Amino acid sequence: MEPTLLSRRLAALRRMDDVPAEDLDALWADCTPVRSADILGSWVGSDFDTDHPVHAMLTASGWHGKRFDSVRVAHPLICRADDGSLFSNEELGRGLASLWDVEFRGEVTASMVYDGQPVIDHFKAVDAGTPPHVLLGVMNGKGVRHEGRHYYFVLEREA
């Protein structure tokens, strides 16, 4: 699907107060798989109002985004401290993570495997950049689904 159309769909979903899970699933299906090596760097995160409990947890933690130093060293929860500084919240994330190319919903795409809990974040590109600048993420794993729904989020590459 054309990247500008995907970007417009993403922007429309981000403006909604109550985002239907089906719309996020459909957007995910139309995004482009990426490779782990292509998403290295620092990312600013945001999410959708879907009433998923992970949203409240991340908001309370001061979640800023994610940082992928290498395919073997990933920081799943970069948070903002009270003084405004950024830190890797390894306590909340139960350690660090690593990047793998993993099959999810029939496609192989970059995925972050948490070291200390049964959670995997899968990523696909919303834009056509190489490397990509906007990713749609979906959190997967034991105990992550809420009322049958995954937790979706967006990552935008930091300059």
TAJOKA-V431155 format. One record per run of one state. SS is the DSSP state (h for helix, s for strand, l for the rest). FROM is the first residue (numbers start at 1). TO is the last residue. If there is no record, write none. Layout:
BEGIN
ss:SS from:FROM to:TO
ss:SS from:FROM to:TO
END
This chain:
BEGIN
ss:l from:1 to:2
ss:h from:3 to:15
ss:l from:16 to:20
ss:h from:21 to:30
ss:l from:31 to:31
ss:s from:32 to:33
ss:l from:34 to:35
ss:h from:36 to:39
ss:l from:40 to:40
ss:s from:41 to:47
ss:l from:48 to:52
ss:h from:53 to:61
ss:l from:62 to:62
ss:s from:63 to:68
ss:l from:69 to:73
ss:s from:74 to:80
ss:l from:81 to:85
ss:s from:86 to:88
ss:l from:89 to:89
ss:h from:90 to:93
ss:l from:94 to:96
ss:s from:97 to:104
ss:l from:105 to:106
ss:s from:107 to:114
ss:l from:115 to:118
ss:s from:119 to:125
ss:l from:126 to:133
ss:s from:134 to:141
ss:l from:142 to:145
ss:s from:146 to:146
ss:l from:147 to:148
ss:s from:149 to:149
ss:l from:150 to:150
ss:s from:151 to:157
ss:l from:158 to:159
END
